[in-house]
């Protein structure tokens, strides 16, 4: 099944309903005038026309209902057709996507397809949108909005350095040691309720904005350096200013 084909099948009925509703509104205004003015001949005529138009609207609604009921949503999800069309829409709209069915990353968003209930989750939010092209457009606009949101890279770098100092003490590391960013995240959001409001994807997005910024040191003059890792699962994937993926695993602050 292809949602675009399904969508096109609905268009004639949507247009018919729209046009007939406009006619109904026009007829309604006319019969209100006719009843007020006592023009019963015209009133009788337009009442009949209005009944015919209402019947046409009902017929179009029945046709739409039959088309919708003929769309097997469960199969559409389970067979991977939604996912395939979503990925094609990502390529068409230039939205970076990684992952495998049923979980994907559209940085900084996490997309999960719930095949059992035919639901889509964008991060933790359930999204009622089975139109792949529209869903991807929603993601793209969300990314653009996030990228335009105010961000103070200097403040974030300084807050990161404070968490880094706390991590050095708690983890018993030497000064200027490399610390995994995934470990540092837990010091930035130590409680589960904090992590609900500031999840690791949000942390990754802030890291990306720091990474592409011109900030090279904290407020008190400490420099910082990101590093890679050979340990699987430790690196955090971000996108640089050119939209290319980078993997950041550690950070160290030094004088």
Buried (B, 14 or more C-beta within 10 A) or exposed (E): BEBEEBEEBBEEBEEBBEBBBEBBEEBEEBBEEBBEEEBEEBBEBBBEBBEEBBEBBEBBEEBBEEEEEEBEEEEBBBEBBBBEBBBEBBEEEEBBBEBEBBEBBBBBBBBBBEBEEBBBBBBEEEBEEBBBBEBBBBBBEBBEEBEEEEBEBBEBBBBBBEBBBBBBEEEEBEEEBBBBBBBBBBBBBEEEEEBEEEBBBBBBBBBBBBBBBEBEBBEEEBEBEBBEBEEEEBBBBBBEEEEEEBEBBBBBBEE
